[in-house]
């Protein structure tokens, strides 16, 4: 990549104007097709500056951020190590964006993500790996089920929270025929245990993930009846009049009840 091209792209991607940011992304796309993967890292570093934009402050730039995510995901499987490295250096906005990009790479990202999860001992890093896994829309995500089940029992609240949510995201992508009864029961038992978590956010995500098991065809008629009774108990509308004190948990139970 020539010095002139580098400086032009750098200037455009430092802009706050949507049209200039799009010009910069298009130049990156052209450079990638010209130079190949060997010189992609400096290009990614420039594109990644877009990930630090706060979408609440600049909602007009959300479509540009989406284009940047698609561009980075298009770099392919070979670029996953560079994305994983960014998880440890960016702020929360950049980390979430990288999680989305990893998810958009697709099934090819599953094995590298699992390997990186197992190699790390940092709960925060593992949290974002699970977040990225939840963004993957592939039946092969079933391969990561054991990781989510283990993480949902973590003493680290944020990792536990993300894993409880990830179980629900996983079952969105796993066809009922590909979810063994053994694994389904492991999900159900884990989510039931999570309903006793002291953190209301985790309890809410457990209910939501339960609802997704029903919504995506993983529960039998008898199991849906059990879920209905559980939701009614959480909402306090059964004969026990004993409900979860957290509104967000009751709200998720009300939503899950629709799929029973």
N, C-alpha and C positions, 0 to 999 in steps of 0.2 A: 504494500500500500504506500503510495507516494505521500510525501510530507504535506503537499497541498491538499490531497484528498482527506488526510487525517485531520488537518486543521479545519477544513470546511465542515466535515461531519461533526467534529467536536463543537464548533460554533453553533451549528443548527440545533444540535441536541441539548445545548445549554439554554436555548430560547424558551420563552414562555408563550410563544405564539403557536397555536395548533398547526398552521400551515407550514411553518418552518420545521417543527418537530417531524411532521410527515415527510418533508423533503429529506431530512436527515435519515429517517428510517429507510426511505427508498434508496438512498445512496449506500447505506449499510447493506441492504439486500443485493444491490449490484456488486458491491465489493466482495461479498461472500461468494457469489457465483463466479467471480473472477479469480480470487486468490485461494478459495477452498478453506478447509478447516485449520490449516496451519497458522493462519494469521487472524483467526476469529476472536481470540481472547481480548485484544485491545478494543475491537469493535464492540464486543459484549460489554466491556467496562464503560464505554460511552453510552450504549443503549440503556444500561442499568441505572443511569442517573434519572431516567424517567420514572423508575420504580419508587423514587423517594418523594414523588409528588403526592400531596395529600388530596385524595379525591373529594373530601368534604370541602376543602378550600377551593379546589378547582374542578368542579363537576364537568366543566366544558372540555377538560382534558382526558376524561375517562375513556372515550373512544380511542384516543391516541395511545393510552396506556394498554388498552386491549390489543391494539395493533402491535405494540412492542412485545407483548407477551407471546403473541402468535409468531412473531419473527424469531424470538429467542428459542421457542419450542421447536421451530423449524431447523435450528442448528443440529438437532438430532441427538441420539443416544451418546455419541462420543463426547458431547459437551456437558454431560451430567456432572462429572467431577468439578468443573468450574462453577456450576450452579450450586452444588453442595458446599463448596468453599465459601460462597457468598452468604450462606445461611449463618455463618459465624462472624460476619463482618458488617452486615447491614443493620439498619434500624428495623423496627417492627413492620413498617410499610413495605420495605424492600424484601424482607423475609417472607411476608405473605405473598408478594408478587412472584418471588422465586418459587414458592410452593405451587402457585397456579401454573407457572411455566413448566415445572417438572410434571405436574399432572397432565398437561396438554401434550407432552411427549408420548404418552400412552403406555401400552404394555411393555415396551422396551425398557421403560424406567423401573419396572418392578424389582428385578433382581439387583440392580445397582443400589436402589433405595434400601432394600432389605439388608444388603451387605453393609452399607454405611450405617444403618441403624444398629446392627449387631456390633460393629467396630467402635461405636461411640459409647461413652459412659455419661455424657452430658445430657441431663434431662431436657434442657431447652432445645438442644440440637435434635434430639429424638422426637420432641414434640412437633417440630416443623417437618420432619420426615413423615410422621404420621399424618400431618395436615396435608402434605403433598400426596400421600397415598390415597387419602380420601377424595382427592380431585381426579384420580385415575378412573376412567370409565372403561373398564375391561373386566370380563369374567375371571381373568387370571389373578385378579386381586385377592381371590380366595387363598392364594399362596401365602399371603401376609396375615392371614387370620390369627395365627398363633401369636404374632407380634402384638396385634391389637388387644387380644385377650390378656396377655401378660401385662401390657402397659396399663390396662384399665384397672389393675390392682396396685399400681405404683404408689409409693408413699408421697410422691411429688404430685401436688394438686393439679398443676397445669398439664402435666403429661397424662394424668388420669382422666382429666376433663376431655382432652383432645382424643384420647383412645376410645372413650365412651361414645363420643360423637362419630368417630371413624367406623365403629361397628355398624352404625346405621347407614353410613355412606357406602360401606362395602356391600351391604345386602341390596342396595339399589342396583349394583352392577353384576351381582351373581345370580344367574338364572336358578330358579328353584331346583331344577334337576341336578345342578352342580353343587348344591349345598347339602352335604351329607346330614343325616339325622343326628349323628354324633356331634358334628360341628354346630348344627342349629341348637341343640340342647346346651352346648357349651356357651353359645351366645346368650341364650335365655337365662341360664343360671348366673352368668356374669352380670347381666343387666338387672336381674332381681337383686343381686347383692349390692349393685350400685344404687338401688332405690333407697338403701339405708345409709348412703353416704351423708356425712354432716354438711356437705356443701350443696346448696340448692341448685346451683348451676349444673352440677354433675347429675343430680337426681332428675332434673329436667331433660338433660340429654339422654339419660337412660330411658325415660318414658318415650322420647322422640324416636330413639332407635328401636324400641319395642314396636312402636306404631309402624315403622318402616318394614319390620319383619312381616307384619300383617298386610300392609299395603302392597308389597311386592311379591305376595303369594307364597311366603315361606311357612305360614302357620296353618294347621288343620282347623276344621270347624270347632273342634273341642278346645284347641289352643286359643282360638280367637275369643271363645266364650270366657276363658280364664283371663284373657287380657281385658275384656270388657268389664269383668268383675273388679279387676285390679284398678282400672281407670276410674270406675265409679267409687271405689274406696278412696282413692287419692283425691277425688273431687268432693267427697263427703256427701254423696247423694244416695248411698245405700243405707240399709237399716242400722249400720254401726255409727253413723254420723261422726266419723273420725277421719279427718282430711289432712292433707299435707298443708302446713302453714304457709308455704311459699307460693305466691300467686303464679310464678313462672312454671312451677311444677304442675299445678292444677290446670293451667292453660294448655300445657303440652298433653296432659291426660285428656282434656276435652277434644283436642285435635286427633289424638290417637284413637279415640272412641269411634270416630267416623269410619275407621277401617276394620272394625270388628263385626 
